[in-house]
Amino acid sequence: EHAARWGAWCDENGFARATVVPGSTPVFLRYPVLATPERKRDRAWARRELDVELGVWFVSPLHPSTRAVSGCPRAADAIARCINFPTLLGDRFEAGCSNGA
């Protein structure tokens, strides 16, 4: 399962794993990770280092509106930092992950 491999990659590279509710069995369509705001803004590192295209889910607190919303610090953090990795990768993931990237 690629989600488990992304979790291991997070452990090896200093990223927090996706939160899983105890007793649940999630099915990850994409694997969410909190990165630095710089890594979210310039996602070319993932293409270079891992040969994957990163996704972003959170770009505003009220999708699709770009209107500012105050008093939502967790939303602001997700907007600044949340990226997601693909979970349908085929054999490409094995090569990219095995080099320590």
C-alpha positions in Angstrom: 0.0 0.0 0.0 1.5 3.3 -1.1 0.0 5.2 1.8 2.1 3.1 4.2 5.1 3.8 2.1 4.5 7.6 2.3 4.2 7.2 6.0 7.6 5.6 6.1 9.0 8.3 3.8 7.6 10.9 6.2 9.4 9.2 9.1 12.7 9.1 7.2 12.5 12.7 6.0 11.2 14.5 9.1 7.6 15.1 8.0 4.6 14.3 10.3 2.6 11.3 9.1 -1.1 11.7 8.2 -3.3 11.5 11.3 -5.3 8.3 11.5 -8.2 8.1 14.0 -7.7 5.0 16.3 -9.9 2.1 15.3 -10.4 3.4 11.7 -9.1 2.0 8.4 -8.6 4.9 6.1 -8.5 4.7 2.4 -6.1 7.4 1.1 -6.9 8.7 -2.3 -4.0 11.1 -1.7 -1.6 11.1 1.3 -1.8 14.5 3.1 1.4 15.9 4.7 2.2 19.2 6.4 5.3 20.6 4.8 6.9 24.0 5.2 5.2 26.9 3.5 8.3 27.2 1.2 8.0 23.6 0.1 4.2 24.0 -0.6 4.9 27.2 -2.7 7.7 25.5 -4.8 6.6 21.9 -5.3 9.2 21.2 -7.9 11.3 19.4 -5.3 8.9 16.5 -5.3 9.2 16.1 -9.1 13.0 16.4 -8.9 13.5 14.2 -5.8 10.6 11.7 -6.0 9.3 11.9 -9.6 5.8 12.6 -8.3 3.4 15.5 -8.9 2.3 17.0 -5.6 -1.3 18.1 -5.1 -2.7 20.8 -2.9 -6.2 20.7 -1.3 -6.3 23.8 0.8 -5.8 27.2 -0.9 -8.5 29.1 0.9 -10.6 28.7 4.0 -13.8 28.8 2.0 -13.4 26.9 -1.3 -13.7 28.1 -4.0 -13.8 31.6 -2.6 -10.5 33.4 -1.9 -12.2 35.7 0.7 -10.1 36.1 3.8 -11.6 34.5 7.0 -10.2 35.6 10.3 -10.1 33.6 13.5 -9.4 30.2 11.9 -5.8 29.4 12.8 -5.9 25.7 11.8 -7.4 26.6 8.5 -4.6 29.1 7.9 -2.0 26.5 8.9 -3.5 24.0 6.4 -3.6 26.6 3.7 0.1 27.4 4.2 1.4 23.9 4.7 -0.8 21.0 3.5 0.4 19.1 0.4 -0.6 15.7 -0.7 1.2 12.8 -2.4 -0.3 10.5 -5.0 -1.2 7.0 -3.9 -1.6 5.3 -7.3 2.0 5.2 -8.5 2.9 1.8 -9.9 6.5 0.9 -9.9 7.9 4.4 -10.0 7.5 4.8 -6.2 9.9 2.0 -5.5 12.7 3.5 -7.4 12.2 7.0 -6.0 11.8 5.9 -2.4 14.7 3.5 -2.3 17.3 6.3 -2.9 16.5 7.9 0.4 14.7 10.9 -1.3 
